[in-house]
Each structure stands twice: as structure tokens, then as C-alpha cells.
Amino acid sequence: FPISRSDIRKVPAKFRRRKVRFDTDYPPGTIVVDTASKYLYFVTGNGSAIRYGIGVGRQGFSWSGTAVIRRKAKWPTWTPPAAMVERDEFAAQWAGGMPGGPKNPLGARALYLYQGNRDTLYRIHGTFAPSSIGKAVSSGCIRMINADVADLYDRVRLGAQVVVLQRPTGALAEAPVTRKRRTIQDIFE
């Protein structure tokens, strides 16, 4: 299926993909997600990263922690988790799985997040709703416009570390970030 590039124009300018300064000890290839500010950073090294605007989990559905990308899929099948099937009429229709395509909630690409060998059921995935970027509307997954998730998909490797942080709002790229600090508050001061 084709990926629309016109969705980029539907996203507020501050959430459009761009290269930013990003001083960190995380190695190149790491993904750092700032859920409060609605940004995902792909660490490129040399004090920089590619920053993407994202949509995140709504109240009661957000999560944080570390994970590893163990699977990548183009035009993935969406199989909603049992809890979602139970609470959502649309998801219940697709309990057995919805084939990839232009109406699939996972969009053009999906990166599957694992902790150890356990699938967290959380994904970094595309969306056909560019208006959701910059908002907390998902069931916990990290949404990107399809053009951005396809760009990230091509850059990221299997086994890449993903760090999902929740913190007070602020510009992550404006402050040095280091893994050696002990608290999330320390990271952003």
C-alpha cells in the first residue's frame, strides 16, 4: 500500500520530524520516548538525534520503562489484546486479527516491544489519524504518522533499546541526558 506523505502537513509544525541536538550517553540506535512532551528521539550519535512527534497512551493507559525491539513488521496484522476486545466494540470485531492495510490501526509499520522474551503488547506503530499526534489518545502504544514510522523502521535494528520516560513537560533536547543519573527528575534538570 502507498504511504501518504501529505499527512506531514496535517501535523503541527512542532511535531514534525527533524534533527535536533541531543547530548546523551545512550548509544546510537537507541530510541528514547518522552511521553510528557510527545516526542520520540532516535539517537544518531555525535550529540544529535532525529526527533519525531508522537501520540501516546491516554490517562490510565500510559506506561514507562525499558524494552527491546524484537520484531518489525510492514503493514502488520492487528490482533487486539483480550482487555481491549472486552471494552471496545471495534476491537471485538477483529479479535482474530485484522489484516494489514489502510484501515488497520497499526498503520504502515510496527515495532514490537519486548521485555526479556515477553511481548509487552505495546508497539511503536503508524496511524491514519495524523490529528492524534501530540495527544494522549491511544491504549498505551506510541503512534507516529505513517511516513515517520516508515522512516524510523528503516533506521532501527532488531535488538535496539527503547527507553520510555514519563516526566514533567519540558524540552528533552535542550538538556543533556545521561544514563548514569539515578532518577528521571535528575535526567531533565
C-alpha positions as CSV (number, residue, x, y, z in Angstrom):
1,F,0.0,0.0,0.0
2,P,1.3,3.5,-0.6
3,I,2.3,5.7,2.3
4,S,0.9,9.2,2.1
5,R,3.4,12.0,2.6
6,S,0.6,14.6,2.8
7,D,-0.1,13.6,6.4
8,I,3.1,15.5,7.4
9,R,1.3,18.8,6.6
10,K,-1.6,17.8,8.9
11,V,0.7,17.6,11.9
12,P,1.5,20.8,13.9
13,A,5.0,22.1,12.9
14,K,6.5,21.5,16.4
15,F,5.7,17.7,16.0
16,R,7.3,17.3,12.5
17,R,10.4,15.2,12.1
18,R,13.7,17.0,12.5
19,K,17.3,16.5,13.5
20,V,18.0,18.0,17.0
21,R,20.8,18.4,19.5
22,F,20.7,15.5,21.9
23,D,23.6,15.1,24.3
24,T,23.3,11.7,25.9
25,D,25.2,8.6,26.9
26,Y,22.7,6.4,25.1
27,P,24.4,4.7,22.2
28,P,23.4,5.4,18.6
29,G,20.3,3.4,17.6
30,T,18.6,3.8,21.0
31,I,15.0,5.1,21.0
32,V,14.1,7.5,23.8
33,V,10.4,8.3,24.2
34,D,9.4,11.4,26.1
35,T,5.7,10.8,26.8
36,A,5.0,14.1,28.5
37,S,6.3,16.2,25.6
38,K,5.0,13.7,22.9
39,Y,8.4,13.2,21.3
40,L,10.3,10.1,20.2
41,Y,14.1,10.5,19.7
42,F,16.2,8.2,17.6
43,V,19.8,8.6,18.8
44,T,22.1,9.1,15.9
45,G,25.3,9.9,17.9
46,N,27.6,12.9,17.9
47,G,25.3,14.8,20.2
48,S,22.2,14.5,17.9
49,A,19.0,12.6,17.3
50,I,16.1,12.6,15.0
51,R,13.0,13.8,16.8
52,Y,9.5,12.7,15.8
53,G,6.1,13.8,17.1
54,I,4.1,11.0,18.6
55,G,0.7,10.2,20.1
56,V,0.8,8.4,23.5
57,G,-1.5,6.5,25.9
58,R,-4.4,8.3,27.3
59,Q,-5.0,8.6,31.1
60,G,-4.8,5.1,32.7
61,F,-3.2,3.6,29.6
62,S,0.3,5.0,29.6
63,W,3.4,3.1,30.6
64,S,7.1,3.7,31.1
65,G,10.2,1.6,31.3
66,T,12.7,-0.1,29.0
67,A,12.1,-2.6,26.3
68,V,13.9,-4.0,23.2
69,I,12.6,-4.2,19.7
70,R,12.3,-8.0,18.9
71,R,10.1,-7.8,15.8
72,K,9.4,-5.4,13.0
73,A,6.5,-5.6,10.5
74,K,5.4,-3.8,7.4
75,W,1.6,-3.4,7.1
76,P,1.2,-5.6,10.2
77,T,-1.8,-7.6,11.3
78,W,-3.6,-6.1,14.3
79,T,-4.7,-8.5,16.9
80,P,-6.2,-6.5,19.8
81,P,-5.4,-7.8,23.3
82,A,-8.2,-9.5,25.2
83,A,-8.7,-6.5,27.5
84,M,-9.3,-4.2,24.5
85,V,-11.6,-6.7,22.9
86,E,-13.7,-6.7,26.1
87,R,-14.1,-2.9,26.3
88,D,-14.1,-1.9,22.6
89,E,-16.8,-2.9,20.1
90,F,-14.5,-2.2,17.1
91,A,-11.7,-4.3,18.6
92,A,-14.1,-7.1,19.3
93,Q,-14.8,-7.4,15.6
94,W,-11.1,-8.1,15.0
95,A,-10.4,-10.4,17.9
96,G,-9.0,-13.0,15.5
97,G,-6.8,-10.4,13.8
98,M,-7.2,-7.6,11.2
99,P,-5.0,-7.9,8.1
100,G,-2.6,-5.0,7.4
101,G,-3.8,-2.2,5.1
102,P,-5.1,1.3,5.0
103,K,-7.8,0.8,7.7
104,N,-5.6,-1.1,10.1
105,P,-5.0,0.8,13.4
106,L,-1.3,-0.2,13.4
107,G,-0.7,1.7,10.1
108,A,2.2,1.1,7.8
109,R,4.8,-0.3,10.2
110,A,5.0,-1.7,13.7
111,L,8.0,-2.1,16.1
112,Y,7.2,-4.7,18.7
113,L,8.4,-4.0,22.3
114,Y,9.6,-6.9,24.5
115,Q,11.0,-7.1,28.0
116,G,13.2,-10.1,28.1
117,N,11.4,-12.7,25.9
118,R,7.9,-11.4,26.9
119,D,5.9,-9.3,24.4
120,T,4.7,-6.2,26.3
121,L,1.8,-5.9,23.8
122,Y,3.0,-2.3,23.4
123,R,4.1,-1.1,19.9
124,I,5.6,1.9,18.2
125,H,3.3,2.0,15.1
126,G,1.8,4.1,12.4
127,T,-1.6,5.8,12.3
128,F,-4.0,7.0,9.7
129,A,-5.1,9.7,12.2
130,P,-2.4,12.5,12.0
131,S,-4.6,14.6,14.3
132,S,-3.7,12.2,17.1
133,I,0.0,13.3,17.0
134,G,0.8,15.4,20.1
135,K,-2.1,14.0,22.1
136,A,-2.7,11.3,24.7
137,V,-5.3,9.2,23.0
138,S,-4.0,5.6,22.5
139,S,-4.4,2.5,24.5
140,G,-0.8,2.7,25.5
141,C,1.0,2.3,22.2
142,I,3.2,5.0,20.7
143,R,1.7,6.4,17.5
144,M,3.5,8.1,14.6
145,I,2.3,9.3,11.2
146,N,2.9,6.6,8.7
147,A,5.7,8.5,6.9
148,D,7.6,8.9,10.2
149,V,7.2,5.3,11.4
150,A,8.4,4.1,7.9
151,D,11.4,6.4,8.3
152,L,12.1,5.1,11.8
153,Y,11.5,1.5,10.7
154,D,14.3,1.8,8.1
155,R,16.7,3.2,10.7
156,V,16.2,1.0,13.7
157,R,17.6,-2.5,14.1
158,L,16.2,-5.6,15.8
159,G,17.5,-5.6,19.4
160,A,17.5,-1.8,19.7
161,Q,16.8,-0.5,23.2
162,V,13.7,1.6,23.8
163,V,13.5,3.8,26.9
164,V,10.0,5.2,27.6
165,L,10.1,8.1,30.1
166,Q,7.3,10.0,31.8
167,R,8.2,13.3,33.4
168,P,7.1,16.9,33.8
169,T,6.8,18.7,30.4
170,G,10.0,20.3,29.0
171,A,12.2,20.1,26.0
172,L,14.3,17.0,26.3
173,A,16.7,18.1,23.5
174,E,17.6,21.3,25.4
175,A,19.1,19.5,28.4
176,P,21.8,16.9,28.5
177,V,20.5,13.4,29.1
178,T,22.6,10.7,30.7
179,R,22.0,7.2,31.7
180,K,24.3,7.5,34.7
181,R,21.9,9.6,36.7
182,R,19.7,7.8,39.2
183,T,16.3,9.5,38.9
184,I,14.2,10.6,36.0
185,Q,14.0,14.1,37.7
186,D,17.8,14.3,37.6
187,I,17.9,13.5,33.9
188,F,15.8,16.5,32.9
189,E,17.2,19.2,35.3
